[in-house]
C-alpha cells in the first residue's frame, strides 16, 4: 500500500507540452511503501519495477469496482443524500431508509456514516452494522448488532449490550436495551430486501415505530434494493412519518467524474477532461463501472511507464473490463444471445442497455427503437423485437430483464445493472457500436414510455 509521498526540496517538475510526443516528467522523488518497508526512488522517463508495483497497489486501493467504498476520502457526490442522512441522525425520533437499484452506491453511503459524524464533530456516537441474509431472524439481527455496542458500568467495566437481551426478543426489548446505552447509537441494517421471513419484517417495522414514538436516542438506517419504501416496509404504514426516505438514483456524470478525480489524486496519474467525461458517459450512472474503467485505464498507463492516461489506455480498459468480467455475467450473456441461426438477440440486448430510461431504470419497447437504429443501421418497428424483450424475461434466455405492467404498457429493466454495464462495454469492444453512437442511442424526440411491447 502506498503510504506517503516525500519530495526532496528544490526539485522541479515539468513535462512536455500537450501534443509534443510523450509526456516525460523530470521529477525525482520517492515513495514510502509501508507494506514493503522500502523507499522507491523514481527518476527519468521509466519507472523502476518496485515503484511501478507501489503505484499499481495504490491504484487498486483507490478504485474498487467489486466492493463498496468504506473511506470518505474516496466517496464522491451524493451531497443531497448525505444531507438527508445527517438530518435523520440529528433529529431525535427520526430514522432513515436508503433505497434504489443495485450498484448505485447505497452501501457505500452507509459505510461512511461514521466518518461523516466525525467530520461534524460528533465523536461520541457508536455505530453498528448488520447485513441481512435470506435466513435473517429478528433476534439474531439484534444480538449481532448489540455485540458491537458497549456500555461502561459504574466500576468502569465495559459490557456489550447483547448481554441485556432476553431469550425471546421483541421490539420493546430493543427499545429498553437502547435506553440502557450511555451514548447515542446509529444502527445500519443493510440489504433488508433480502429478509424472507414476514415475522422478521413486521418486528423490524414495530421497532422503528417504538423507537420513534418513545424518542429513543438511537437512529436506524435501513438500506435495501427497491423502487419504493413500500416494497421494503409494507407492514406498517404508520412508520412512514418516522422514516426519512432517501432515494439513491444513478449518479450524474459530474459525480462520476469526481470518482475519477478522487481516485487519481493520490497516484500522480493525470487524465484529460475529455477522457474523464468518456468514462462517466460509458458508466451510465453506475459508480462500479467508473471504478472499473478508471482502474484499468490507470493500470494501462503505468504499464507504459506513463503518468498520463491516453485514449489507448481507455480502449485497453474497455477490453480488459469485458475479458475480466465475472463468469456468471458472461454465461448469462451467452445464454441470452446464443442461437445456431442468425438472430437479433445481441442487437436487441445492446439496444436495451442503451435505451432511455426513467429514474428507476425502466424502459419501454418504444425506447429501444432509436438504439436499434444506431446499432443496426436500420429502422425496426416494435413487433420486430418485442418478442426478444419478452424472451429476456423468461428462463429460456434469462431472466436477464424484469418486466412489469400490463399488455401494451410493459416496462423492462435489467435485473442486474452489472449486466447492463457489460453489454454496453462488450458492444464497444466487439465493434457493434461506437462511443459517438452511444451518445445518441437512447435519444428520442418522442419517448412516452407507452407504446406496446
C-alpha positions in Angstrom: 0.0 0.0 0.0 1.3 3.4 -0.9 1.6 5.2 2.4 3.3 8.5 1.9 4.8 10.7 -0.7 8.1 12.6 0.0 9.6 15.1 -2.4 13.1 16.5 -1.9 13.1 20.3 -1.5 14.1 22.3 -4.6 13.2 19.7 -7.1 11.1 20.9 -10.0 8.6 19.0 -12.2 8.0 19.7 -15.8 6.6 17.9 -18.7 6.4 18.4 -22.4 3.5 20.4 -23.8 0.4 18.5 -24.7 0.7 17.0 -28.2 4.5 17.2 -28.3 5.2 13.5 -28.2 5.4 11.5 -25.0 4.9 13.3 -21.7 8.0 13.0 -19.7 8.2 14.0 -16.1 11.6 15.3 -14.9 10.9 14.7 -11.2 12.9 12.8 -8.7 11.0 11.6 -5.7 10.4 8.6 -3.6 7.5 6.6 -2.3 7.5 5.1 1.2 5.6 1.8 0.8 4.5 0.7 4.3 3.9 -2.9 3.4 7.2 -3.3 1.6 9.1 -1.2 4.1 11.4 0.2 1.5 11.9 3.5 -0.3 11.4 3.5 -4.0 13.3 6.2 -5.9 11.9 7.3 -9.2 13.5 9.3 -11.9 13.6 9.7 -15.6 11.0 8.6 -18.2 10.7 5.0 -17.0 9.6 3.6 -13.6 11.7 1.1 -11.6 10.0 -2.1 -11.0 9.4 -1.5 -7.3 7.9 1.9 -7.9 5.6 0.5 -10.6 4.5 -2.1 -8.1 3.8 0.5 -5.5 1.8 2.7 -7.9 -0.3 -0.3 -9.1 -1.1 -1.1 -5.4 -2.3 2.5 -4.9 -4.5 2.4 -8.0 -6.1 -0.9 -6.8 -6.7 0.7 -3.4 -8.3 3.8 -4.9 -10.6 2.1 -7.4 -12.7 -0.8 -6.1 -15.3 -1.9 -8.6 -16.1 -5.1 -6.7 -16.6 -3.6 -3.2 -18.4 -0.6 -1.7 -16.4 2.4 -0.6 -15.5 2.5 3.1 -13.4 5.6 3.2 -15.0 9.1 3.0 -11.9 10.4 1.3 -12.8 8.3 -1.8 -16.5 8.9 -1.6 -17.8 11.2 -4.3 -21.0 13.2 -4.9 -24.3 12.4 -3.2 -24.4 15.7 -1.3 -28.2 15.7 -1.1 -28.4 12.2 0.1 -25.7 12.9 2.7 -27.6 15.9 4.0 -30.7 13.8 4.4 -28.9 11.0 6.3 -27.5 13.6 8.7 -30.9 15.1 9.1 -32.3 11.8 10.3 -29.4 11.3 12.7 -29.6 14.7 14.3 -33.4 14.7 14.7 -34.5 12.6 17.6 -37.2 10.2 16.8 -36.3 10.2 13.1 -34.9 7.2 11.2 -33.8 6.8 7.5 -34.3 4.3 4.7 -31.9 4.3 1.7 -33.3 2.6 -1.3 -32.7 2.3 -5.1 -31.3 0.0 -7.7 -28.4 -2.4 -7.2 -25.0 -0.9 -7.7 -25.8 2.8 -7.3 -23.8 3.2 -4.1 -26.3 2.7 -1.2 -23.9 0.6 0.9 -21.0 3.0 0.2 -23.1 5.8 1.6 -24.0 3.7 4.7 -20.3 2.8 5.2 -19.1 6.3 5.6 -21.7 7.5 8.1 -19.2 7.3 11.0 -16.7 9.4 9.0 -19.4 12.0 8.4 -20.2 12.1 12.1 -16.5 12.6 13.0 -16.3 15.4 10.4 -19.3 17.1 12.0 -17.7 16.9 15.4 -19.8 14.0 16.8 -17.2 11.6 18.2 -19.2 10.1 21.0 -21.8 8.3 18.8 -21.4 4.5 18.4 -22.2 2.9 15.0 -23.1 -0.7 14.4 -23.9 -2.5 11.1 -25.6 -5.7 10.1 -26.0 -7.1 6.6 -29.1 -9.3 6.2 -29.3 -12.7 4.5 -32.4 -14.6 3.4 -32.4 -16.5 6.7 -32.0 -13.4 8.9 -34.2 -13.6 12.0 -35.1 -10.7 14.3 -33.4 -11.9 17.4 -30.2 -12.9 15.5 -30.0 -9.5 13.9 -30.2 -7.6 17.1 -27.8 -9.9 19.1 -25.2 -9.3 16.4 -25.8 -5.5 16.5 -25.7 -5.2 20.2 -22.4 -7.2 20.4 -20.9 -4.1 18.6 -22.2 -1.6 21.2 -20.6 -1.2 24.6 -21.6 0.4 27.8 -19.5 1.3 30.8 -20.6 0.3 34.2 -20.0 2.2 37.4 -17.0 0.1 38.2 -15.7 1.1 34.7 -16.1 -2.4 33.4 -17.2 -2.4 29.7 -20.0 -4.7 28.6 -21.7 -5.3 25.2 -25.4 -4.7 25.1 -26.3 -8.2 23.8 -25.9 -9.4 27.4 -29.0 -7.4 28.3 -31.3 -9.1 25.7 -33.8 -11.8 27.0 -34.1 -15.2 25.4 -37.2 -14.2 23.4 -36.7 -10.8 21.7 -39.4 -8.4 20.7 -39.4 -4.7 19.6 -40.0 -3.4 23.2 -36.9 -5.3 24.3 -34.9 -3.5 21.7 -36.2 -0.2 22.9 -35.4 -0.9 26.5 -31.9 -2.1 25.6 -31.2 1.1 23.7 -32.4 3.1 26.7 -29.7 1.4 28.7 -26.9 2.7 26.4 -24.8 5.6 27.7 -24.2 7.2 24.3 -26.2 7.9 21.1 -26.2 5.0 18.6 -26.7 4.6 14.9 -27.6 1.2 13.5 -27.2 0.4 9.8 -29.2 -2.6 8.6 -28.2 -3.4 5.0 -30.0 -5.5 2.4 -33.3 -5.5 4.3 -34.9 -6.5 1.0 -33.3 -10.0 1.5 -35.3 -10.7 4.7 -37.6 -13.6 3.7 -39.5 -14.1 7.0 -42.6 -11.9 7.2 -42.4 -12.0 11.0 -39.0 -10.5 11.0 -40.1 -7.7 8.7 -43.1 -7.0 10.9 -40.9 -6.9 14.1 -38.4 -4.6 12.4 -41.2 -2.2 11.4 -42.5 -2.4 15.0 -39.0 -1.5 16.3 -38.9 1.6 14.1 -42.3 2.7 15.4 -41.5 2.2 19.1 -38.1 3.9 18.9 -39.7 6.8 17.2 -42.7 7.0 19.5 -40.5 7.0 22.6 -37.9 9.3 21.1 -35.1 6.9 21.9 -31.6 8.2 21.3 -30.9 5.8 18.6 -31.2 6.0 14.8 -31.9 3.2 12.4 -30.6 3.5 8.9 -32.2 0.8 6.7 -30.7 0.0 3.3 -32.3 -2.0 0.5 -32.9 -2.7 -3.2 -36.4 -1.3 -4.1 -38.3 1.1 -6.2 -40.2 2.4 -3.2 -40.2 2.3 0.6 -43.5 0.3 0.4 -41.5 -2.6 -1.0 -39.2 -2.7 2.0 -41.5 -1.8 4.9 -45.0 -2.8 3.9 -46.3 -3.9 7.3 -46.6 -0.5 9.0 -47.9 2.5 7.1 -47.8 4.4 10.4 -44.0 4.3 10.4 -43.8 6.4 7.2 -43.7 9.6 9.2 -40.8 8.3 11.2 -38.7 7.5 8.1 -36.7 10.0 6.1 -36.9 8.3 2.6 -33.6 8.6 0.7 -33.8 7.5 -2.9 -30.4 6.8 -4.5 -30.7 7.3 -8.2 -27.9 6.6 -10.7 -25.1 9.1 -10.4 -24.7 12.1 -12.6 -21.8 12.5 -15.0 -20.3 15.2 -12.7 -20.5 12.9 -9.7 -18.9 10.0 -11.7 -16.1 12.4 -12.8 -15.5 13.2 -9.1 -14.9 9.5 -8.5 -12.1 9.6 -11.1 -10.6 12.7 -9.7 -10.6 11.5 -6.1 -9.2 8.1 -7.1 -6.3 9.5 -9.1 -5.5 12.3 -6.7 -3.1 10.1 -4.6 -1.5 8.4 -7.6 0.3 11.2 -9.5 -1.6 10.0 -12.6 -3.5 12.5 -14.7 -6.4 12.3 -17.2 -7.8 14.8 -19.6 -11.3 16.2 -19.0 -12.4 14.6 -22.3 -11.3 11.1 -21.3 -12.8 11.6 -17.9 -16.1 12.6 -19.5 -16.0 9.5 -21.7 -15.6 7.2 -18.7 -18.5 8.9 -17.0 -20.7 8.6 -20.1 -19.8 4.9 -20.5 -20.6 4.2 -16.9 -24.3 5.0 -17.4 -24.7 6.3 -13.8 -23.1 3.2 -12.2 -20.2 4.0 -9.9 -18.8 0.5 -10.1 -18.3 0.9 -13.8 -16.5 4.2 -13.3 -14.2 2.4 -10.8 -13.7 -0.4 -13.2 -12.7 1.7 -16.3 -10.6 4.2 -14.3 -8.7 1.4 -12.6 -7.9 -0.5 -15.9 -7.0 2.8 -17.7 -4.7 3.9 -14.9 -3.0 0.5 -14.8 -2.6 0.6 -18.6 -0.8 3.9 -18.3 1.5 2.5 -15.6 2.3 -0.5 -17.9 3.6 2.1 -20.4 5.7 3.8 -17.7 3.4 6.8 -18.1 1.7 9.1 -15.6 -1.0 10.2 -18.1 -4.0 8.2 -19.3 -4.4 8.3 -23.0 -7.2 7.2 -25.5 -5.3 4.0 -26.0 -5.3 3.3 -22.3 -9.1 3.8 -22.2 -9.6 1.5 -25.2 -7.5 -1.1 -23.4 -9.5 -0.6 -20.2 -12.8 -1.4 -22.1 -11.3 -4.6 -23.5 -9.9 -5.6 -20.0 -13.3 -4.9 -18.4 -15.0 -7.3 -20.9 -12.4 -10.0 -20.7 -12.2 -10.0 -16.9 -15.9 -9.9 -16.2 -17.4 -12.3 -13.7 -18.0 -15.7 -15.4 -21.6 -15.7 -14.2 -22.2 -12.5 -16.2 -20.5 -13.9 -19.3 -22.6 -17.1 -19.0 -25.8 -15.2 -18.7 -24.9 -13.1 -21.7 -24.2 -16.2 -23.8 -27.5 -17.8 -22.6 -29.4 -14.7 -23.6 -27.9 -14.2 -27.0 -26.8 -17.6 -28.4 -28.6 -19.2 -31.2 -27.5 -21.6 -34.0 -29.2 -19.4 -36.5 -28.8 -15.7 -37.3 -30.9 -13.6 -35.0 -31.3 -10.1 -33.4 -30.8 -11.1 -29.8 -27.4 -9.5 -29.4 -28.6 -6.3 -31.1 -31.8 -6.1 -29.1 -30.0 -6.7 -25.8 -27.4 -4.0 -26.6 -30.2 -1.6 -27.6 -32.0 -2.3 -24.3 -28.8 -1.5 -22.5 -28.6 1.8 -24.3 -32.3 2.7 -24.2 -33.5 5.8 -22.5 -34.9 5.0 -19.0 -37.0 6.7 -16.3 -35.4 7.5 -12.9 -36.0 3.9 -11.7 -34.2 2.4 -14.7 -37.2 1.2 -16.6 -37.7 1.5 -20.3 -40.5 0.6 -22.8 -40.2 -1.0 -26.2 -40.5 2.4 -27.8 -37.3 3.5 -26.1 -35.4 0.6 -27.7 -36.2 1.8 -31.3 -33.7 4.6 -31.6 -30.9 2.5 -30.1 -31.8 -0.3 -32.5 -31.3 2.1 -35.4 -27.9 3.1 -34.1 -26.8 -0.5 -33.5 -28.1 -2.0 -36.8 -28.3 1.0 -39.1 -31.9 0.0 -39.9 -35.3 1.1 -38.7 -37.3 -1.6 -36.9 -40.9 -1.5 -35.8 -41.7 -2.7 -32.3 -43.2 -6.1 -33.4 -39.8 -7.0 -34.9 -38.1 -7.1 -31.5 -40.9 -7.2 -28.8 -40.7 -11.0 -28.5 -37.0 -10.7 -27.9 -37.7 -8.4 -25.0 -40.2 -10.9 -23.6 -37.8 -13.8 -24.1 -35.1 -11.9 -22.0 -37.7 -12.1 -19.1 -38.1 -15.8 -19.3 -35.9 -18.7 -18.1 -35.2 -19.8 -21.7 -32.9 -16.7 -22.2 -32.5 -15.4 -18.6 -34.2 -14.0 -16.9 -31.9 -11.0 -17.7 -34.7 -8.4 -17.7 -37.6 -7.9 -15.4 -41.0 -6.9 -16.7 -43.8 -5.1 -15.0 -47.1 -3.5 -16.1 -49.8 -4.8 -18.4 -50.1 -5.7 -22.1 -49.2 -2.9 -24.4 -47.8 -0.9 -21.5 -45.0 -3.2 -20.3 -41.8 -1.8 -18.8 -38.5 -3.5 -18.7 -35.3 -3.2 -16.6 -32.1 -5.1 -16.2 -32.2 -7.3 -13.2 -28.5 -6.9 -12.6 -27.0 -3.5 -13.5 -23.7 -5.2 -13.9 -25.1 -7.0 -16.9 -26.2 -3.7 -18.5 -22.7 -2.4 -18.0 -21.2 -5.5 -19.5 -23.5 -5.5 -22.6 -22.5 -1.9 -23.4 -18.8 -2.4 -23.0 -18.9 -5.7 -25.0 -20.8 -3.9 -27.7 -17.9 -1.4 -27.9 -15.2 -4.0 -27.7 -16.9 -6.1 -30.5 -17.4 -3.0 -32.7 -21.1 -3.3 -32.7 -21.4 0.4 -31.7 -19.1 3.4 -31.3 -18.9 5.8 -28.4 -20.3 8.5 -30.6 -23.3 6.4 -31.4 -23.8 5.6 -27.7 -24.3 9.3 -27.0 -27.3 9.4 -29.3 -28.6 5.8 -29.0 -31.1 6.5 -26.3 -32.4 9.8 -27.6 -35.8 10.1 -29.0 -38.0 13.0 -29.9 -41.0 11.2 -28.6 -40.4 8.8 -25.8 -43.6 8.5 -23.8 -42.8 5.0 -22.3 -46.2 3.9 -23.6 -46.1 2.1 -26.8 -47.0 -1.6 -27.0 -44.4 -4.2 -26.2 
